[in-house]
Amino acid sequence: MGNKKHVIIGAGTAGLNAIRTLRQIGDDSEITLISGEPPYARMVLPYFLERSITEAHTSTATPQQLDKWGVDRKFGVRAVQLDSARKTIRLDNDEEIPYDTLLIATGSSAARPPLPGADDPSVHTFWTLADALDVNGKMASKGHTVAVGAGFITFTILNALMERSSKVTIVEAEDRILPRMVDETAAEMMANWLTAKGVEIRTGVRLKEVSPQGEGHRLTFEDNATLDADLVLMATGIRTNLEWLADSGLDIQQGILVDERMRTNLPDVYAAGDVAQGANRIGGEREVHAIEPTAMDHGRVAAANMAGQQVAYRGSLLMNIVGVAGLDMASYGSWDNPNAEVITGHAAERNAYRKYLFDGERMIGAIIVGPHADVWSGNELGMIKGLVQTGQPLGAWKEWLRENPFSVKKAFLAQGTVSTLLPRTVLGTPSQSPRG
Ligand SMILES: Cc1cc2nc3c(=O)[nH]c(=O)nc-3n(C[C@H](O)[C@H](O)[C@H](O)COP(=O)(O)OP(=O)(O)OC[C@H]3O[C@@H](n4cnc5c(N)ncnc54)[C@H](O)[C@@H]3O)c2cc1C
């Protein structure tokens, strides 16, 4: 099956899953993979910094695997122009690559704030393998690490920072930590937990400048307060990698707009992953969900359609999960929907919090906080995700949850959520092992 020339730009999660899927469904068309970086998973970089895995373990496809899939690759080069009329891609080495079908899976990058000194190479970001290697080298001696931005990325590396620094400070312009991931109650629980572990948290402080100071840096804030650091990590947000598509004719908002089959407005051009703005499973609005599960699903659905199948995606579920020093927290779906009916449970003495958001009898979002052992032992995180993902009407079990917010298992099992979830694989068949 397949006599096309597929070109895939980006060897991250979306691009790699697309290639794996094309081969799994028997499409033996030519594949050219163009990528600024070789294949690795950004998601596991925190474990590299923690020293629980080596650099080699971050790789997602060996040269042997890519050979087996018959992938012609061009690594270390960047796509700089898409000409959809001529169906070609121009690279930064001036090479021109023709395509029959194109998948844009160029992901996103760390965004630095436009402040004096913030873009100096000695001030780090933590987004790429190169960043991780750099930070790893700089953290050789224990010192004071300052993370600018109390969002998801800072929290993914906090365990490593706490283990490898003598002191960690988090500074955040907004008045609380994790403002785009959890509500005030959950943020306060995590802030108290971290403060008790010796992490200093400064919220409501606006950075003005970063300047060299001895071997490290001095951060100056708008109120002229200063903070000296041995290592500064900028984790102030991300931007989708779209600049090179400015003249392409693609419909772009926060990302490249895609339909339920991952098609863009240009013929035979698909987009997937962080760079794509596709349907949100809850509500159907098109949004950028810069998370691993979305990149994986997008890549698989795009590939099936590139191979000539007609596969529609039900939309991606927004989810964020972080765990720091034994306290885990997650948010799913419409966790901050102001119009939702809300059920909460808070057991402060055991650091446990649940917030369920409902549209009628359907759970459309949730926030979960609890000690690692509690939330994972009964797989509560997974069960609550299942309830949001399936959108099953909970009937009387909604009132059960109001009375027993920490006993989600009964509602999950009684509603047959597993049997609803099982047939809902992205392509109608379960995904195979990444090794295959
Ligand atoms: C430290 C860290 C921790 C994370 N942890 C989690 C987590 O726990 N859970 C979770 O769900 N998500 C997590 N994420 C987010 C997750 O890694 C991303 O959502 C995922 O990598 C997106 O995959 P992608 O294929 O869309 O893009 P990417 O993985 O970013 O891959 C894009 C690829 O395109 C290449 N590229 C970009 N521009 C060009 C160009 N013009 N020409 C050629 N090549 C180009 C890049 O070099 C790269 O290889 C984390 C991210 C980071 C950085």
The ligand as a Tripos MOL2 file, in Angstrom:
@<TRIPOS>MOLECULE
LIG
   53    58     1     0     0
SMALL
NO_CHARGES

@<TRIPOS>ATOM
      1 C1         11.1050   19.4690   30.1630 C.3       1 LIG1
      2 C2          9.7930   19.0580   29.5680 C.ar      1 LIG1
      3 C3          8.9480   18.1920   30.2510 C.ar      1 LIG1
      4 C4          7.7300   17.8250   29.7210 C.ar      1 LIG1
      5 N1          6.9450   16.9710   30.4170 N.ar      1 LIG1
      6 C5          5.7540   16.6080   29.9290 C.ar      1 LIG1
      7 C6          4.9250   15.7120   30.6460 C.ar      1 LIG1
      8 O1          5.2550   15.2550   31.7360 O.2       1 LIG1
      9 N2          3.7380   15.3810   30.0960 N.ar      1 LIG1
     10 C7          3.3350   15.8640   28.8900 C.ar      1 LIG1
     11 O2          2.2470   15.5280   28.4310 O.2       1 LIG1
     12 N3          4.1060   16.7120   28.1670 N.ar      1 LIG1
     13 C8          5.3040   17.0960   28.6640 C.ar      1 LIG1
     14 N4          6.0950   17.9550   27.9470 N.ar      1 LIG1
     15 C9          5.5880   18.4940   26.6600 C.3       1 LIG1
     16 C10         5.8780   17.4930   25.5360 C.3       1 LIG1
     17 O3          7.2340   17.1610   25.5400 O.3       1 LIG1
     18 C11         5.4790   18.1140   24.1950 C.3       1 LIG1
     19 O4          4.0900   18.3600   24.2090 O.3       1 LIG1
     20 C12         5.8360   17.1810   23.0200 C.3       1 LIG1
     21 O5          7.2210   17.0540   22.9100 O.3       1 LIG1
     22 C13         5.2730   17.7410   21.7110 C.3       1 LIG1
     23 O6          5.6570   16.9140   20.6590 O.3       1 LIG1
     24 P1          5.7800   17.4970   19.1670 P.3       1 LIG1
     25 O7          6.1560   16.3340   18.3230 O.co2     1 LIG1
     26 O8          4.5980   18.2840   18.8330 O.co2     1 LIG1
     27 O9          6.9870   18.5430   19.2190 O.3       1 LIG1
     28 P2          8.4750   18.4030   19.7100 P.3       1 LIG1
     29 O10         8.6660   17.2270   20.6030 O.co2     1 LIG1
     30 O11         8.8220   19.7480   20.2210 O.co2     1 LIG1
     31 O12         9.2830   18.1020   18.3710 O.3       1 LIG1
     32 C14         9.3950   19.0700   17.3590 C.3       1 LIG1
     33 C15        10.5550   18.7020   16.4560 C.3       1 LIG1
     34 O13        10.5580   19.5800   15.3400 O.3       1 LIG1
     35 C16        11.8690   20.0870   15.1180 C.3       1 LIG1
     36 N5         11.7460   21.3810   14.4460 N.ar      1 LIG1
     37 C17        11.2090   22.5340   14.9180 C.ar      1 LIG1
     38 N6         11.2020   23.4930   13.9600 N.ar      1 LIG1
     39 C18        11.7450   22.9240   12.8450 C.ar      1 LIG1
     40 C19        12.0010   23.3860   11.5230 C.ar      1 LIG1
     41 N7         11.6730   24.6140   11.1050 N.pl3     1 LIG1
     42 N8         12.5910   22.5220   10.6420 N.ar      1 LIG1
     43 C20        12.9230   21.2500   11.0110 C.ar      1 LIG1
     44 N9         12.6870   20.7620   12.2530 N.ar      1 LIG1
     45 C21        12.0880   21.5860   13.1610 C.ar      1 LIG1
     46 C22        12.4730   20.1400   16.5040 C.3       1 LIG1
     47 O14        13.8820   20.1690   16.4480 O.3       1 LIG1
     48 C23        11.9180   18.8490   17.1130 C.3       1 LIG1
     49 O15        12.6990   17.7460   16.7560 O.3       1 LIG1
     50 C24         7.3420   18.3340   28.4540 C.ar      1 LIG1
     51 C25         8.1760   19.2030   27.7430 C.ar      1 LIG1
     52 C26         9.3990   19.5660   28.2910 C.ar      1 LIG1
     53 C27        10.3050   20.4960   27.5220 C.3       1 LIG1
@<TRIPOS>BOND
     1     1     2 1
     2     2     3 ar
     3     2    52 ar
     4     3     4 ar
     5     4     5 ar
     6     4    50 ar
     7     5     6 ar
     8     6     7 ar
     9     6    13 1
    10     7     8 2
    11     7     9 ar
    12     9    10 ar
    13    10    11 2
    14    10    12 ar
    15    12    13 ar
    16    13    14 ar
    17    14    15 1
    18    14    50 ar
    19    15    16 1
    20    16    17 1
    21    16    18 1
    22    18    19 1
    23    18    20 1
    24    20    21 1
    25    20    22 1
    26    22    23 1
    27    23    24 1
    28    24    25 2
    29    24    26 1
    30    24    27 1
    31    27    28 1
    32    28    29 2
    33    28    30 1
    34    28    31 1
    35    31    32 1
    36    32    33 1
    37    33    34 1
    38    33    48 1
    39    34    35 1
    40    35    36 1
    41    35    46 1
    42    36    37 ar
    43    36    45 ar
    44    37    38 ar
    45    38    39 ar
    46    39    40 ar
    47    39    45 ar
    48    40    41 1
    49    40    42 ar
    50    42    43 ar
    51    43    44 ar
    52    44    45 ar
    53    46    47 1
    54    46    48 1
    55    48    49 1
    56    50    51 ar
    57    51    52 ar
    58    52    53 1
@<TRIPOS>SUBSTRUCTURE
     1 LIG1         1 GROUP 0 **** ****
